[in-house]
Every structure is written in structure tokens, then in C-alpha cells.
Amino acid sequence: MKKKAVLIVVLAVSLSELWANVPNLVDYQGRLTDDSENPLDGSYSITFSI
């Protein structure tokens, strides 16, 4: 029974360490172009989804 308790504690600590390393934001840079690959200038509304 003690081995199970120790295993649970070790697992909980390990998972909390993994969760702490997950970033809250994703930084991404790219280029906005038209169909002919010409860069676009100005303001545009963009929707991202995963």
C-alpha cells in the first residue's frame, strides 16, 4: 500500500512539472500575401482556429 502512495505522489509531482512548462501563448510570425504571392499592406481581420 505504501508503494502505491509513493507512486501516486511521484506521478503527481512529475505531472505538475510537465504542466508548468506548457506555454500560455503561441508566438507565430508570417507573411500575408495575395494569390500571386505579393505582400499585402494595411489592416486585415484574420481568424485562427485549431
DSSP file (Angstrom, degrees, kcal/mol; ACC not computed):
  #  RESIDUE AA STRUCTURE BP1 BP2  ACC     N-H-->O    O-->H-N    N-H-->O    O-->H-N    TCO  KAPPA ALPHA  PHI   PSI    X-CA   Y-CA   Z-CA
    1    1 A M     >        0   0    0      0, 0.0     4,-1.7     0, 0.0     5,-0.1   0.000 360.0 360.0 360.0 -37.7    0.0    0.0    0.0
    2    2 A K  H  >  +     0   0    0      1,-0.2     4,-2.4     2,-0.2     5,-0.2   0.867 360.0  56.5 -64.2 -36.4    2.9    2.4    0.8
    3    3 A K  H  > S+     0   0    0      1,-0.2     4,-2.4     2,-0.2    -1,-0.2   0.888 105.8  50.4 -63.6 -38.9    4.4    1.8   -2.7
    4    4 A K  H  > S+     0   0    0      2,-0.2     4,-2.3     1,-0.2    -1,-0.2   0.906 110.4  49.4 -65.5 -41.0    1.1    2.9   -4.3
    5    5 A A  H  X S+     0   0    0     -4,-1.7     4,-2.2     2,-0.2    -2,-0.2   0.915 112.4  47.3 -64.5 -43.2    1.1    6.1   -2.2
    6    6 A V  H  X S+     0   0    0     -4,-2.4     4,-2.6     1,-0.2     5,-0.2   0.911 111.8  51.0 -64.4 -42.2    4.7    6.9   -3.1
    7    7 A L  H  X S+     0   0    0     -4,-2.4     4,-2.5     1,-0.2    -2,-0.2   0.897 109.8  49.8 -62.2 -41.5    4.0    6.2   -6.8
    8    8 A I  H  X S+     0   0    0     -4,-2.3     4,-2.5     2,-0.2    -1,-0.2   0.910 111.8  48.1 -64.3 -43.0    1.0    8.5   -6.8
    9    9 A V  H  X S+     0   0    0     -4,-2.2     4,-2.4     2,-0.2    -2,-0.2   0.931 113.1  47.5 -64.4 -45.3    3.0   11.3   -5.1
   10   10 A V  H  X S+     0   0    0     -4,-2.6     4,-2.3     1,-0.2    -2,-0.2   0.908 113.5  48.6 -62.5 -42.2    5.8   10.9   -7.6
   11   11 A L  H  X S+     0   0    0     -4,-2.5     4,-2.6    -5,-0.2    -1,-0.2   0.908 110.9  50.1 -64.3 -43.0    3.4   10.8  -10.5
   12   12 A A  H  X S+     0   0    0     -4,-2.5     4,-2.1     2,-0.2    -2,-0.2   0.907 112.1  47.2 -63.4 -42.6    1.6   13.9   -9.3
   13   13 A V  H  X S+     0   0    0     -4,-2.4     4,-1.8     2,-0.2    -1,-0.2   0.911 112.7  50.0 -65.7 -42.1    4.8   15.9   -8.9
   14   14 A S  H  X S+     0   0    0     -4,-2.3     4,-1.9     1,-0.2    -2,-0.2   0.920 111.6  47.5 -62.8 -44.4    6.0   14.8  -12.3
   15   15 A L  H  X S+     0   0    0     -4,-2.6     4,-2.5     1,-0.2    -1,-0.2   0.875 109.1  53.6 -66.5 -37.3    2.8   15.8  -14.0
   16   16 A S  H  X S+     0   0    0     -4,-2.1     4,-1.8     1,-0.2    -1,-0.2   0.871 108.0  51.3 -66.1 -34.8    2.8   19.2  -12.2
   17   17 A E  H  X S+     0   0    0     -4,-1.8     4,-0.8     2,-0.2    -2,-0.2   0.902 111.0  47.8 -66.6 -41.2    6.3   19.8  -13.6
   18   18 A L  H >< S+     0   0    0     -4,-1.9     3,-0.8     1,-0.2     4,-0.3   0.917 111.3  50.3 -64.9 -43.0    5.2   19.0  -17.1
   19   19 A W  H >< S+     0   0    0     -4,-2.5     3,-1.3     1,-0.2    -1,-0.2   0.858 104.7  58.6 -63.9 -35.4    2.1   21.2  -16.8
   20   20 A A  H 3< S+     0   0    0     -4,-1.8    -1,-0.2     1,-0.3    -2,-0.2   0.755 101.7  55.7 -67.2 -23.6    4.3   24.1  -15.5
   21   21 A N  T << S+     0   0    0     -4,-0.8    -1,-0.3    -3,-0.8    -2,-0.2   0.453  80.0 106.1 -90.1  -1.3    6.4   24.0  -18.7
   22   22 A V  S <  S-     0   0    0     -3,-1.3     2,-0.1    -4,-0.3    -3,-0.0  -0.686  72.8-127.0 -80.4 123.1    3.4   24.4  -21.1
   23   23 A P        -     0   0    0      0, 0.0    -2,-0.1     0, 0.0    -1,-0.0  -0.392   5.0-146.4 -71.3 148.0    3.4   28.0  -22.6
   24   24 A N  S    S+     0   0    0     -2,-0.1     2,-0.3     1,-0.0    -2,-0.0   0.700  82.6  43.6 -82.7 -21.3    0.2   30.1  -22.3
   25   25 A L        -     0   0    0      2,-0.0     2,-0.5     0, 0.0    -1,-0.0  -0.900  68.1-145.1-125.8 152.4    0.9   31.8  -25.6
   26   26 A V        -     0   0    0     -2,-0.3     2,-0.5     2,-0.0    -2,-0.0  -0.979  16.5-153.5-116.1 119.3    2.0   30.7  -29.0
   27   27 A D        +     0   0    0     -2,-0.5     2,-0.4     2,-0.0    -2,-0.0  -0.819  22.3 168.5 -95.4 125.4    4.1   33.2  -30.9
   28   28 A Y        -     0   0    0     -2,-0.5     2,-0.4     2,-0.0    -2,-0.0  -0.999  15.6-168.5-140.2 135.3    4.0   33.0  -34.7
   29   29 A Q        +     0   0    0     -2,-0.4     2,-0.3     2,-0.0    -2,-0.0  -0.956  21.6 144.8-121.5 144.0    5.2   35.3  -37.4
   30   30 A G        -     0   0    0     -2,-0.4     2,-0.4     2,-0.0    -2,-0.0  -0.898  43.1 -94.9-157.8-174.1    4.4   35.0  -41.1
   31   31 A R        -     0   0    0     -2,-0.3     2,-0.6     8,-0.0    -2,-0.0  -0.950  22.2-143.1-118.7 137.0    3.7   36.9  -44.2
   32   32 A L        +     0   0    0     -2,-0.4     8,-2.6     8,-0.2     2,-0.3  -0.886  34.1 166.6 -98.6 118.9    0.3   37.9  -45.5
   33   33 A T  B     -A   39   0A   0     -2,-0.6     2,-0.1     6,-0.3    -2,-0.0  -0.851  32.5-119.2-129.6 163.7    0.2   37.7  -49.3
   34   34 A D    >   -     0   0    0      4,-2.1     3,-1.8    -2,-0.3    -1,-0.1  -0.196  52.9 -79.4 -86.9-171.6   -2.4   37.7  -52.1
   35   35 A D  T 3  S+     0   0    0      1,-0.3    -1,-0.0     2,-0.1    -2,-0.0   0.733 132.6  53.3 -64.2 -22.2   -2.9   34.9  -54.6
   36   36 A S  T 3  S-     0   0    0      2,-0.1    -1,-0.3     3,-0.0     0, 0.0   0.230 119.7-108.3 -96.7  13.2    0.2   36.0  -56.6
   37   37 A E  S <  S+     0   0    0     -3,-1.8    -2,-0.1     1,-0.3     3,-0.0   0.678  70.6 146.6  68.0  19.7    2.4   35.9  -53.5
   38   38 A N        -     0   0    0      1,-0.1    -4,-2.1     0, 0.0    -1,-0.3  -0.729  55.4-108.5 -84.0 134.4    2.6   39.8  -53.4
   39   39 A P  B     -A   33   0A   0      0, 0.0     2,-0.3     0, 0.0    -6,-0.3  -0.333  30.7-135.6 -64.1 142.6    2.8   41.1  -49.9
   40   40 A L        -     0   0    0     -8,-2.6     2,-0.4    -6,-0.1    -8,-0.2  -0.745  14.7-158.6 -98.8 148.0   -0.3   42.9  -48.6
   41   41 A D        +     0   0    0     -2,-0.3     2,-0.3     2,-0.1    -8,-0.0  -0.965  48.7  39.7-125.8 141.8   -0.2   46.1  -46.7
   42   42 A G  S    S-     0   0    0     -2,-0.4     2,-0.4     2,-0.1    -2,-0.1  -0.779  92.5 -39.4 122.1-166.1   -2.9   47.5  -44.4
   43   43 A S        +     0   0    0     -2,-0.3     2,-0.3     2,-0.0    -2,-0.1  -0.853  54.1 174.9-104.6 134.6   -5.2   46.2  -41.7
   44   44 A Y        -     0   0    0     -2,-0.4     2,-0.5     2,-0.0    -2,-0.1  -0.987  29.9-126.2-137.3 145.4   -7.0   42.8  -42.1
   45   45 A S        -     0   0    0     -2,-0.3     2,-0.4     2,-0.0    -2,-0.0  -0.815  32.5-176.3 -90.4 129.5   -9.2   40.7  -39.9
   46   46 A I        -     0   0    0     -2,-0.5     2,-0.5     2,-0.0    -2,-0.0  -0.987  13.5-157.6-130.2 136.9   -7.9   37.2  -39.5
   47   47 A T        -     0   0    0     -2,-0.4     2,-0.4     2,-0.0    -2,-0.0  -0.968   9.6-167.0-115.5 127.6   -9.5   34.2  -37.7
   48   48 A F        +     0   0    0     -2,-0.5     2,-0.3     2,-0.0    -2,-0.0  -0.868   8.8 175.6-109.3 145.2   -7.3   31.3  -36.5
   49   49 A S              0   0    0     -2,-0.4    -2,-0.0     1,-0.1     0, 0.0  -0.994 360.0 360.0-146.2 153.8   -8.6   28.0  -35.3
   50   50 A I              0   0    0     -2,-0.3    -1,-0.1     0, 0.0    -2,-0.0   0.330 360.0 360.0-121.8 360.0   -7.1   24.8  -34.2
